[in-house]
Amino acid sequence: MKTNVISFFMCLMLLLSLNTNAQLKTPQGSQKAKVSQVVGISHVTIKYSRPSVNDREIWGKLVPYGMNNLGFGTAKESPWRAGANENTTIEFSDNAKVEGQPIKAGKYGFHIVVNEDDSATLIFSKNNSAWGSYFYDPAEDALRVDIKTRQIAHTELLTFDFIKVDANSAVAALNWEKKQFPFKVEFAVSDIVLASFREQFTGQAGFTRQNWEQAANYSLNNGGDLKEALGWIDGAIAGQFFSQKTFNNLQVKSQILEKLNKSAEAEKIMEEALGYATIFQVHQYGRALINKGKKDKALGVFKMNAKNNKNTWPVHYGLARGYSALGDYKKALSHLKLALNNAPNDASKGRVQTNIEKLENNQDIN
């Protein structure tokens, strides 16, 4: 009997606890939203609530200019919460710059001081869990930046968007009523990617040859440490856990050596690479030489391809490009006519025919 009474009271206390703490989810007047943008391999994520204009006067009225005492909370002066309800937050997955000013990776409360002219101050607070700006404390500021606002077409629902994106940056913007608050977010993409490679190579990714090739090639073409890149490509060619020479990895090594001003070594590696190349890889290498202005060497590569792969596509096309680059349009034209006969499909035949017409009008086809 005693045990049953104890069980009853324990159940009763549990029910009371659940009734006290549990809350049903109901819709908010200003719906929540989230927008995110990838820059390189980094992310910017903004979470906010979306009030409507609803025929109200916004700037200077609903959203007062400057800093204000909101009459609640601990803050004596507060900025605008840049939305509704709890903190608007912005999160950077990696160290970034906002309007040229550095900010560390992390999640921040986002506030705005709206000025009466076409300017505003963006505030990134280390406190990202407050309700609005009622508890704003300037001592918790991680960054403040000044921006210029823009006039836009009417936007009924407060909206964050990324209005411009390139390889290293994105322009985020808050749009509401007829005012836009744009700000640029930048990442050191190459540094972040290369640091990611180093970290990943300590794990399972370090046991795959293609990953070392990819890392070396990325470093080569994105301002990385060339000596580190050389170590990575050597790891792909003759690593402890794998050893395989391919045209691609030998070509990357040659290009790294060339950038390190080791031209003789680079040329020797490239000669070796051609022994592993397909017809099309040799053809593309010859075209790359033409683009670099090495026309005589390009013709030599095209001739080698034609000797090793007689009358197959695209060796005559390559010879035509080689002779055309050197100004010998007559020989180029004769090889293009042969290329037209063994072109594999209508699209290829069409490109060859177009170049035949160019040569007949004394135009280089490269």
N, C-alpha and C positions, 0 to 999 in steps of 0.2 A: 504493500500500500504506500509506504513511504517513498519507494522508488518511483511509483506512478505519479505521485504529487510533484516530486522534483522534476520529472520529465515534462509534466504539464506546464510548470512555471518557466522552464527553459524554452519551451516552444512559444509560450506567451511573450517572453522577452525578445525572442527572435522576431516575432511578428511585429511587435511594437517598434523594434529597431528598423525593420524594413519599411514600415509605414512612415517613420520619421525621416529616413534618409532618401528613399526612392522617390524620383520625380518622373512624371510622364513627359515624354517629348511632345512638344506642340510647335506649330510653325511660328517663326518670328516675323514681325512686321517687315523688317529689313532682312531679306534672305541672305544666307551665307554664300560665299563664292570663293573659288581658288583659281589662280592662273599661274602657269609655270612656263619657263623658257629655258632651253638648253643652249649654252654657248660653249663650243668645243665639247668637253665632257663635263662641264660644270652646269649647275642648275641655279636658277633664281625662282623662288616661289613666293607668291603674295596671297595671303588669306585675309578676307575682309567681309564686311556686311554691306548690303547694297540699298541704301535709302533712295526713295523717289523724290523728285522735285515737287510733284503734287501741287503745282500752282503756287508754291511758296517762294518768297524772296530769299535767296540762298546767301549770297556774299554780303557780308556786313550785317546780316540779320540772323538767319538760322545758324550760319557760321560766322561768328564775329571776327573782325580783323584783329590782328596782333595776338598777344597773350591776354588771357582773361581769367578772372575768378569765377568758376562755374557754380560756386555756392554749395559744393558737396565734395567730400573726400578730403585728402590731406594737402593737396596742391593749392598754393596761394595764387599761382598764375599757371594757366594751362594752355597748350596749343590745341589745335583741332585734331580729333582722333583719326582723320582721313578715312572716314566711313561711319559706321554706326555700331552700337552695342560694345562688345569687348574690343581689346586692342586689334587694330589692323596690324598684321605681322608680315615681315619680309625676311626670307631666309636665303643665305648664300652658302652653297655647298663647299666652296673654296674661298680663300682670300680673294678680295675683289677691290675694285676702285669704283666709287660713285662720284660722278662729276669730277674725276681726276684725283679724288681724295681716297686714301686707303682705308679699307674696313676689313676686319678679320672674318673668317668663315663663322657662321652662326645664325641664330634666329633673333630678330630684333622687333621691338614695338615700333610702329611707324606713325609719326605725327607730322603735322604741317602747321607752320605759322603762316597764315594767309595775310598778305599786306594789301593795303588799299590801292596801291599801284600794281603794275604787272610784274610783281615779284613775290617770292615766297621762300621760306626756309624749311628744308626737310630735316626732320630729327629722327635719328635711329637710336632707340633706347635699349639698353641692356635688359630692361624689364619688359618682357614680351607677354606677360600673363595678366596684366591689369585689366580693369574694366574701363574702357575708354581712356580719357586723359585726366580723370579725376584724381589720380594718385601720381601724376607726373612729377618726377624729381630730376632737375637738370644735372644733378650729380651722377645720374645713371646714363647720361648721354654717351654714346659710343662715337657718334659723328653728327655734325651739322653741316649742311651744304646749302648755298643759296642758288636759286634757279630763277629763270624768267618764265612766266606763265604765257599761255596763248589763248586767243579767242577761237572757239570752234562752234560748229553747229550744235543745236540743242541736244543734250543727252539726258533723257529722263531718269534712267537708273544709273547711279554711280557705278563706273566701270573702270577697272584696271586692265590695261592691255600692253602688249609689246609692239610698238608701232614701227620699229626698225631693228633689223638683226643682221649682223655680218659675222665674219669668222672669229672675231675676238670680243665683240660687244653686242649689247642690246639696249635699245631705248625703251624704258618702261614709261607709262603715262597713266595718271589718274584723270579721267574725263567725267565732268559732272556739270549740269546746267550748260553754260556756254564757256566754261573755263577748262583748260587743260594744264596739267602739271607734269611736264616731261623731265626725265632724268636718265642719264647714261650710266650703264653698268658695264664695267670692263673686267676681263680676266686675262691673266698671263697664260694664255692657252698652251703654248708650247712647253713652258716650264711645268705646268700642271700635268700635261700628258706625259712628259718624260719622267717626272717624279712618280706617276702612276705606273709606268713601265717598270721602274726600279723596284717598286713595292711588289708588283705582280710577279716579277721574276724570282722572288724568294719563295713563291708558292708553286702550284701546279703548272701555271703558265710558263715557268722556266724550263719545262721539260718538252716543249714543242718547238721544233726548228723554225717553223714559219713565224712564230712570235718574235724570235730574235731578228729575223730578216725584216719584219715589219717595223720593229723598233729602230733598227739601224737606218732603214730607208726614211722613216719619219724624221729622225734626228738630222740626217743629211739634208733634207729639204726644208727644215723648219728651224734652222739656227741652233741646233744642239751641239754638244761637245763632240767634235769629230773623232777625237781619240777614243772616247767612250763608244761612239758609233762603230768605230773600227773593231773594238773589242767585241761588240755585239755581233757584227757580221762574221767575225772569225769564229765566234761561238756557234753560229749557224752552219758554217762550212766544216768545221772540225771540232765540234764540241765534245765534252766528256761523255754525253749520253747519246749523241747522234753525230754522224759525219756524212755529209752529202754535198757534193758540189753540183750546182745548177747554173744555168745561164743567168738567172735572176740574181742569185746571191753573189756570184762572181762579178756581175756588172755593178751591183751596189758597192762592192768593195773597191772596184776600179774607180768609181765616181768619188768615193771618200778619199782615196789616195790622191786623186787629181786635185781635190780641194785642199789637201794637205801639202800641195806643191811637190808631190812625188810622181811626176809625170811618167818617168821611165818604168817605175813599178806598176803604175796604173795601166800603161799600154800593154805590158807583159800579161797582167791579169786578164785584160780584155781579150787578148789573143787566145788565151786559154778558154775564156768564157764562150767564144764563138764555136768551140768544139762541142759544146753542150746545147747549142741553140737550134731551134726549129727554123724552117724556111722563113716563117713569118717574123720570128724574133730577129733574124739576120736582116730581113727587109726593113723592119722598124729601126734597127740600129743604124743602118745606112741612111735612112731619112733623118735620124737625129744628128748624124754627122753633117749632113747638108745644112741643117738649121744652125749648126755651130760654125758654119763657114769652112768646114774641112771637106771640100768638094772632091779633091783627088783621092783622099782616103775613102770617101763614101763610094766612089766608083769602083775602087779596089774591092770593097766589101760586096758590092752588087755582083761583080765579076766572079768572086769566090762562090757566091750563092748560086749563080747560073751554072758554074762548073760542077758543083756538087749535086745540083737538082735540075738537070737538063730539061728544058721545055715544060717545066711545071709552073703553075701559078704561085707566086707573082714575080718570078725571076726576071722576065722580060720587062715587066712594069718597073722593077727596080733599076734595070740598066737604062731604061728610058729616062728615069728621074736623074740618074747619075750623069748621063751625057747632056741632058738638058741643063743641069746645074753648071756644067762647064761651057755651055753655049754651042754645043754641037747638036743642033736641032735636027740635022739630017739623019744621024745615027739614032737619035732619040726617037724620031718618027718611025724608023724601020722596026725598032723594038716594040713600040706601042702597037703597031699593026700585028705583030706576033702575039702580043699580050691580049689583043682583042679576040684572037682565035681561041685562046685557052682560058679566058675569063670564065669563072664558075657559074655566074648567074647574071641576070639582066641588070641588076644594080651595078655590078662590077663592070659590065660591058658599057653601061651608060657613062660611068666615070672615065673609062678609057677613051670612049668616043669624044667626050668633052675635051680631054687633054689633046687628042689628035687635032681637033679644030684649033686649039690654042697654038700648037706647034706649027700648024699650017699658016697661022697668022704671026709667026715669029715671036711667040710669047713663051716664057719659061713656065713649065708646068709645076714647079715647086712653090 
